[in-house]
Amino acid sequence: MKKTILVTGANGMLATNIVEELAEAGYDVIGTVRKGRRYKGEASDRVVIEEADFKDEASMAPIVARCNVVFHVAAMTSQSEKDYEVFRKVNVESTRMLLDLAVANSVETFVYVSTANTIGYGGAEGVPMKYPFSESFYALSKKEAEDLVMTYSDRLKVVVVNPTFMIGKYGSAKGSNRVISMVKKNPVLFCPSGAKNVIDVSEAARGMILAMERGKSGSQYLICGKNCSYKEMFSRLASRYGVRRIYIPVPDWLLKIAGHCGDFLAKFGISSEVSTVNMDMLMTRNVYHTDKASKELGFNPAEI
């Protein structure tokens, strides 16, 4: 039977790629965007875009009723919000509402898009999250939502996907694609001591669709790419775009000073992404090693 799949937050980088990959694979897709937001993907007779706030039950209920699968991608991702309850209301309670709607409408599968930062770096699925991400309200709210999703596994198929750092198509210069803008524009690049696992967003979307199709209910899958130091990530992107760059290491002590300055300013209501926790993230080897998605889903992504 032909499936109709709901993708929340369809104007975001990842969700737009998921919508396109689903349509190309032959699925009918309903993507939701908030009022005034625009879908940036390619037009397709398989894709319908609806204006609906994913946090509003009244607007989401009739859409969920038309679908066999829910891909919940939309979330609050701010790194500067200081009130956990704001995150919880958006990232946890809205997920609960969508799960309840899915059960009430006999939806077959619910795919929850989380983040790799709910899993301890240097490990694989099942490793408890570690500092500094355990101090991130965003990551904590996603972990709480993950745990909630798993409690519904007796009522419908639920799968949690945990992507690492994504860059690529439809990303904005203010989002994760900032690294691409930096490489393109700056002849000198400053490199923190940490590392990231980096994946092209189109590959991440493909892996998540495999999780929908082949994943086991109640399972969690890291969707990983290449483990890179910051210098390696920058140099790979520089090579992709045909530019030569100078790489200068940033000492940890300088990042620590910047973080303390950000914390001090926050006490006076001056909010920014510069904080002790966020600077510690730049010093962390935030890498992942797993073959679960490869073994169970057949997912082997191309490198950036």
SEKOL-44057 format. One record per residue: x, y, z of N, C-alpha, C in turn; residue in one letter. Coordinates in steps of 0.2 Angstrom, whole numbers, plus 5000, padded with zeros to 4 digits. Example, Ala and Ser with C-alpha at 12.3 -4.5 7.8 and 13.67 -1.06 7.14 Angstrom:
<sites>
506649725039506249785039506649845039A 506449895035506849955036506450005039S 
</sites>
This chain:
<sites>
500449945000500050005000500450065000M 500350114996500750174995500650215002K 501250235005501150275011501250345010K 500850385015500950455015501350475021T 501850515021502250525026502250605028I 502150615035502150685037502850695039L 503150755037503850785040503650845043V 503850855049503750915053504350965051T 504251025051504751075051505151075044G 504651065038504951055032505351115029A 505351165032505851225029506551215032N 506651175037507351165039507751125035G 508451135036508951105031508851025031M 508850995037508750915037508050895034L 507550925036506850905034506750915027A 507050975024506950985017507250925013T 507850905015508250845012507850785013N 507550775019507150715020506550715015I 506150775015505550775010505750755003V 506350785001506550774994506750694993E 507050664998507350594997506650554997E 506150565001505550525002505250534995L 505150594992504750594986505150564980A 505750564980506150534975506150454976E 506050434982505950364983505250334982A 504750384980504050364978503550374983G 503750404989503250414994502850474993Y 502250484995501850544995502050575002D 502150645002502450675008501950745009V 501850745016501550815018502050845023I 502350905021502750935025502450995028G 502551005035502251065038502751115039T 502551175038502951235040502551285044V 502851325048502551375052502251435047R 501751465050501551525046502051575044K 502051595038502551635035503251605033G 503351545034503951505032503851475025R 504351465022504351445015504751375014R 504451335010504751275009505251285003Y 505951265004506451284999506651234995K 506351174995506451114991506151114984G 506351074980506151064973505351044973E 505051074969504351064968504250984965A 503750954968503550884966502850874967S 502550834962501850814963501750764969D 502250744972502150694977502250734984R 502350804984502450844990501950894991V 501550894997501150944998501350985005V 501351045004501651085010501051125013I 500951115020500451135024500751185029E 500351245030500551285035500251265042E 500651245047500451215053500951225058A 500851245064501251245069501351175073D 501851145073501951075075501751075083F 501751125086501551135093500851135094K 500451145089499751165090499351095088D 499051065093498651005091498051015086E 497751065087497151075082497351085075A 497951115074498151115067498451045064S 498751015069499150955067498650895067M 498150885070497750825071497450805064A 497150855060496950835053497450805048P 498050835049498650815045498850745047I 498950735053499150665056498650615053V 498050635053497550585051497650565044A 497950595040498050585033498650545032R 499050525037499750495036499750425039C 500250385036500450325039501050325043N 501450375042502150385045502250455047V 502450465053502650535055503450535056V 503750585053504450605054504450665058F 504650665064504650725068505350755068H 505450805064506050835064506150905067V 505550945067505551005070505751005077A 506051065079506351065086506551135088A 506651155094506951215096507651195097M 508151235094508851215094509251265097T 509051325100509351375102509951355107S 510551385107511051375112511051435117Q 510651485116510651535121510051545126S 509551505124508951505129509151475136E 509051515141509251495148508751455152K 508151445150507551415153507451355150D 507551295154507451235152506751215150Y 506251245154505551235153505351255146E 505651305143505551325136505651275132V 506251245132506451185128505951125129F 505851115136505451055137504751065134R 504451125134503751135131503751115124K 504351145120504351135113504551065111V 505151035114505450975112505150915115N 504850915121504550855124503850855124V 503450905126502750905126502450905119E 502750935114502450935108502550865105S 503150835106503250765104502750715107T 502550725113502050685117501350695113R 501250755111500550775108500550735101M 501150735097501150705091501150635091L 501450605097501350535098500650515099L 500350545103499650535105499150535099D 499250585095498950595088499050535084L 499750515084499950455079499550395082A 499550385088499150325091498450325089V 498150385090497450395089497250385082A 497650395078497550385070497850325067N 498050275071498350215069498950225064S 499350275066499950285062500450225063V 500750205057501150145058501850155061E 502150205059502850215061502950295063T 503250305069503450365071504250375072F 504550415068505250425068505450485071V 505850485076505950545080506750565079Y 506850625076507450645075507750685081V 508250655084508650685090509250705088S 509750705092510450725091510950675093T 511550665090512050625093512250645100A 512150705102512450735108512050705114N 511550665113511150625119511550565120T 512050545116512450485117513150505118I 513450475123514150485125514650485119G 515050535118515450535112516050485113Y 516350465108516850415108516550345109G 515850335109515550275109515050265104G 514550225106514050205101513350205105A 512850185102512150185105512150155112E 511850185116511750155123512250185128G 512750225126513250255130512950325133V 512950325139512650385142512950455140P 512550505139512750575137513350595142M 513750635139514350665143514350735143K 514750765148514850835148515350855142Y 515250905139514850965141514150965138P 513950915134513250905131512750895137F 512950865142512450855148512250915151S 512550975149512451035152512051075147E 511951055141511551085136510851075136S 510451125137509651115138509351085132F 509651105126509451075120509550995120Y 510150975121510250905121509850865127A 509850895133509450865138508650865136L 508450915133507750905131507650855125S 508050845121508050795116508150725119K 508550715124508550655128507950635131K 507650685134506950675138506450655133E 506450685127505950665122506150595119A 506750575118506950505116506650455121E 506750465127506450425132505750415132D 505450475131504650475130504450435124L 504750445118504650405112504650335113V 505150305117505250235118504650205122M 504350245126503750215130503150205126T 503150225119502650215115502750155110Y 503250115111503450065107502950005107S 502550005112502049945112501349965109D 501350025106500750055103500850065095R 501450075093501650085086502350075085L 502650075079503350065078503650135079K 504150135084504550205085505250185084V 505550235081506250235079506550305081V 507150305084507450365086508150365082V 508250425078508850435074509250485077V 509950475077510350525081510950545076N 510750605072511250625067511850665071P 512450665068512950705070512950765067T 513550805066513550875064513350875056F 512850905054512650905047512850965043M 513050965037513151025033512951005026I 512751055022512551045015511951075013G 511651045008511051075004510551105008K 510351165007509751195010509951225017Y 510651215019510851245026510951325025G 510851355031510951425031511651445033S 511851505031512551535033512551545041A 511951545044511851565051511851495055K 511751445052511651375055512351335054G 512251275054512851235053513251245047S 512951275042513351295036513851355037N 513851375043514351435045515051405043R 515151345044515851325043516051325036V 515551315031515651325024515751395022I 515351435025515451515024516151535026S 516351505032517051525035517551505030M 517551445028518051415024518051455017V 517451475014517451505008517751585009K 517551615014517651685015518351705018K 518551665023519151685027519751645025N 520351685023520951655021521351625027P 521151645033521451615039520851585043V 520951525045520451485049520751465056L 520451485061520651465068520351395070F 520751355073520551285074520551265081C 519951255084519951235091520251165092P 520351135098520751075099520251015098S 519651025098519150965098519050935091G 518550895091518450865084517650855084A 517450835078516750825076516650765072K 516050735072515850685067515450725062N 515650725056515250775051514950725045V 514350745044514050705038513650755034I 513650745027513250785022512550765024D 512150825024511450815026511050775022V 511150775015510850725011510950655012S 511550635014511750575017511350555023E 511350605028510950595034510250575033A 509950615028509250605026509150535024A 509550515019509550445016509550395022R 510050405027510050355032509450355037G 509150415038508550415042507950375038M 507850385032507350345028507450275028I 508150255028508250175029508050155036L 508150205041507950185048507150175048A 506750215045506050215044505850145041M 506250125036506050065032506250005035E 506850005038507149945040507349935048R 507249995051507449995058506949955062G 507149935068506749895073506449945077K 505849925079505449965084505749965090S 505750025093506150035100506850045099G 507150055093507850055092508050125091S 508750135092509050205091509650195086Q 509750235082510250235077510650295076Y 511250295078511750345076511850355068L 511750415066511750425058512450465058I 512950425056513650455057513950465050C 514450515050514850525044515650515046G 516050565045516750565046516950595052K 517350565056517650595062518250635060N 518250705061518750755059518950795065C 519550815065519750875069519550935065S 519550995069519251055065519751065059Y 520351055060520751075054520651025049K 520550965050520350915044519750935041E 519250955045518550975042518651035038M 518951085040519051145036519451135030F 519951085031520451075025520051035019S 519650985022519150955017518750995013R 518451045017517951095014518351135009L 518951155011519351205007519551165000A 519651105001519851064995519251054990S 518651044993517951044990517851104986R 517951164989517851224985518451254982Y 518951224981519551244978519951304980G 519951314987520251364990520851344994V 521351384995521951375000521851415006R 521951385012521851425018522451405023R 522551455028523051455033522651435039I 522951385043522551355049522951365055Y 522651405060522951425066522651385072I 522951355076522651315082522451375087P 521951365090521651405095521851365102V 522251395106522351365113521751355117P 521751305121521151295126521051355131D 521651375133521551435138521151495135W 521251505129520951565126520151555126L 519951495124519251475123518951475130L 519351455135519051455142518951525145K 519451575143519351645145518751675141I 518651655135518051675131517451655134A 517451585136516851565139516651595146G 517151605150516951645156516751715155H 517051745150516751815148516051815146C 515851765142515151755140514651735146G 514951695151514551685157514451745161D 514951785161514951855165514351895162F 514451905155513951955152513251925153L 513151855153512451835153512151855160A 512551865165512251885172511951955171K 512151995166511852055165511352055159F 511151995157510551995152510851995145G 511551995144511751995138511951925135I 511451905131511451835130511851815123S 512151765122512551745116512651675117S 512951645111513151575111513851565114E 514151615116514851615120514751605127V 514851545129514851525136515351465138S 515451455144515851405146515751335143T 515051315143514851255141514951255133V 514851305130514851305122515651305120N 516051335124516751335123517051265124M 516851235129517051165131516851125125D 516351135122516151085117516651095111M 516951155110517451165105518051125106L 518151105113518751075115518650995116M 518050975114517850905115517950865109T 518250805109518250765104517650725103R 517150765100516450735099516350695093N 516650635094516750585088516350525090V 516150485085515650425087515950365082Y 515850305085516050245082515550195083H 515150185077514650135078514550095071T 514350035071514250005065513449975065D 513049995070512449975070511949995064K 512050055062511650075056511850045050A 512550025049512749995044512549915044S 512549885049512349815050511549805049K 511249845052510449835052510149875047E 510349935045510049975040510349975033L 510949945032511349945026511550025024G 511750065030511850135029512650145029F 512950165023513650175023513750245019N 513750295022513750365019514350385016P 514350415010514850445007515150505012A 515850515011516150565015516050635013E 516150685017516150755015516750765010I 
</sites>
